[in-house]
Amino acid sequence: MSELPSSAAIIVVGGGIVGTSVAYHLGQMGAGEVLLLEQGQLTSGSTWHAAGLVGQLRSSANITQMLGYSVALYDRLEAETGQATGWKRNGGLRLACNQERWTEVRRQATTAHSFGLEMHLLTPKEAQELWPLMTVDDVVGAAFLPTDGQASPSDIVRALATGARRGGVVIREGVGVQEILVEDGRVMGVVTGQGTVRCEKLVLCCGQWTRQLAKKVGVNVPLVPVQHQYMITEAIPGVTGSLPTLRDPDRLTYYKEEVGGLVMGGYEPNPLFWQMEVPDRFEFQLLESDWDHFEPIMELALGRVPALQTAGIKQLINGPESFTPDGNFILGEAPELRGLFVGAGFNAFGIASGGGAGMALAEWVKNGEPPYDLWPVDIRRFGRAQFDPDWVRTRTLEAYGKHYTIAWPSEEHETGRPLRRSPLYDRLKAQGACFGEKLGWERPNWFAGPGETPEDVYSYGRPNWFEAVGREHRACRERVVVIDQTSFAKFLLVGRDAERALSWICANDVTRPPGTLTYTQMLNAKGGIECDLTVARLAPDEFYITTGTGFATHDFDWIRRNIPDDADARLIDVTSGHAVFSLMGPRARDVLQALTRDDVGPEGFRFGRCRKIAVAGAPVLALRVTYVGELGWELHVPTEFAASLYEALMEAGAPYGIANAGYRAIETLRLEKGYRAWGSDIGPDHSPLMAGLGWAVKLKKNQPFLGREALAEQAARPLPRMLAGFTVDDPEIVLLGRETIYRDGERVGWLTSGGFGHTINKSIGYGYVRRPDEGVTTEFVLSGSYELEVASTRVPASVFLEPPYDPASARVKA
């Protein structure tokens, strides 16, 4: 065996599809000395027993783009390396066997059109012509993606390894990583059975071993191994090499051709966990076949493919694979440790994702940032709630069991709850709250009235909470509401240089006196929006930062990483210390003034200000801000005062018709007011100028900030895209996001978010109008005739740039 080098710029641990793809792309990029270490042999983990189906469509445009890159890579890889890959573009079929599934499939077809992916809707007979072995008596319709396909996982890895070696990557098999070396919060190298190797960056692509290796250095990777079974048959008459892959989600099964026979597997609703600690040596091994557990899947398959009744069975594969709590894989640099990157948890679609995920992670490692917004798979989407491996196991098994169930709009997970609770949880539950969950927090989504049950009934039409949310919406517009937003992430930035640090990180001007509030974005070097939050200046050396619940880990990490090295500024997470109540509506001032001696009048407490006041005996940090488009305050109060403050607010508000409201009402209210949502309407791929937020950027001031140069360059020429709003006159049309935007018959983008405005009584959506070559202007956006494709049907739409509700913000500033 060749000796290990004493150092490398980058070490990749794991020789499966993802690790070899990362190494291949690092080699192609000329990233320096790259060493790939595999404790067994290449593919010996879970890659070798992967089924090898390659589908592309996901609910995220960028993840779809990533999977499309996999297809493009596999198209050329054999010719490039001379190594067979078993790759073929034989297309992919997806069946729908009831009307609700058919609605989902038609919406998926619209999503495909939005993202530029070819997808055709077929009749049952047309689907059967492509897949003659199946019965279609119960099929309502089908979708066909001609660019989907299948591959031989082991062959793909060998081809990637060949390409990696040609790119200068050193690959060593039979070398297990025992320890990770850390100094001053950075990765410095690894200890192996053959010696120590120093490195600048470390990439863990160890599949189901990743969690326990990362845990040794305090990095949390929330994944667990789950047993996944599929069957391989002998040759079956009529099965040809051109047979498309087939997914039959209503029967929980999938199929692909293999050597004239079929591979058939599925995602059962009662999956089997393997074990928390994976043995170090588990190479080219399988678990014992569990025919009893597989039998229900087999019965469902026999009803679709009768030929299976007489087919010979070669093998029932039972291989453990790593799955995650939300069904998405994990990429990115660990927030706990500089220089440690993760690519793991691929939820049985590692072959489909491997090419693109390897490319994206390699760029992330080399350049310090991903090639585009990867928030759906970013490791920083997790946090405290995913720290306990037993909780992760429970939630992951639920996610696995939902792999083929209908993906309902606004669907909530059910397991591992309740976990993080506001002091008001029991009170709100007693008042009819139906809770949702975000990063472990229980949050009131809506409140049931008399005769209503506080339980979600999901639908692609109007859901059962529609009228309840409408009541809360109108209460906010007409009277006053209290919204428990305790789950907000809250940070303090303190220190002598806090202003200098925050001024560099924020795109807006935070160098204002204490008592002021600043809405701002934080940008990357390309001018993309990494964070969207509120900064309250409490003192010359103290800032209070509030951001969304789900962004707690991400935003804390972004701020901390970008504090200048020479700055005396410390970031502290104070989320758990404060409850937050949003008091919103035209009578909010009346309620608040009844409980405090402080002047909260129009001049005494202006919009965009913050102040510590006494409210009903509680010390409150009051922020005059809104995300619903009405007069109001966020009341931040030490947790021990929360219950008393809430009771006082409800009592003082009774004469004004005060009501509880939830997060689904917030969404309808913010859509009418045109407020942006990070993760959908805005993100790292969008600049403030594209998003209509140029007013919140200090370009005209002589202040340097991260992303300034990119924004100045953008401002000098037409933008490639511009965020616009759309309404549909027919109130029965349901907009959810990802609907295709057509301008004068030409596809120009898709909706990033959608919902209903109960005040204007219309469906509302937002999306970017795109014209990359010539640029987009206000005149171009407003001059077109628009349609939206909704569930594969085009409907007329009206465009707007000014919000349809209170465009001058007179109510906000009252």
WOBELDA-V734851 format. One record per helix or strand of 3 or more residues. SS is the DSSP state (~ for helix, > for strand). FROM is the first residue (numbers start at 1). TO is the last residue. If there is no record, write none. Layout:
BEGIN
ss->SS from->FROM to->TO
ss->SS from->FROM to->TO
END
This chain:
BEGIN
ss->> from->7 to->13
ss->~ from->17 to->29
ss->> from->34 to->38
ss->~ from->47 to->49
ss->~ from->61 to->81
ss->> from->92 to->96
ss->~ from->99 to->114
ss->> from->120 to->122
ss->~ from->124 to->130
ss->> from->141 to->145
ss->~ from->153 to->166
ss->> from->170 to->173
ss->> from->177 to->183
ss->> from->186 to->192
ss->> from->195 to->204
ss->~ from->207 to->215
ss->> from->223 to->233
ss->> from->245 to->248
ss->~ from->249 to->251
ss->> from->253 to->258
ss->> from->261 to->266
ss->~ from->291 to->304
ss->~ from->306 to->309
ss->> from->313 to->324
ss->> from->330 to->333
ss->> from->340 to->344
ss->~ from->350 to->367
ss->~ from->375 to->377
ss->~ from->379 to->381
ss->~ from->384 to->386
ss->~ from->389 to->401
ss->~ from->425 to->430
ss->> from->433 to->438
ss->> from->441 to->447
ss->~ from->466 to->478
ss->> from->481 to->484
ss->> from->489 to->494
ss->~ from->498 to->505
ss->> from->516 to->523
ss->> from->528 to->539
ss->> from->542 to->547
ss->~ from->549 to->562
ss->> from->570 to->573
ss->~ from->575 to->577
ss->> from->578 to->584
ss->~ from->588 to->593
ss->> from->609 to->615
ss->> from->618 to->623
ss->> from->632 to->638
ss->~ from->639 to->656
ss->~ from->663 to->673
ss->~ from->694 to->696
ss->~ from->708 to->715
ss->> from->721 to->728
ss->> from->740 to->743
ss->> from->746 to->757
ss->> from->762 to->770
ss->~ from->778 to->783
ss->> from->786 to->790
ss->> from->793 to->800
END
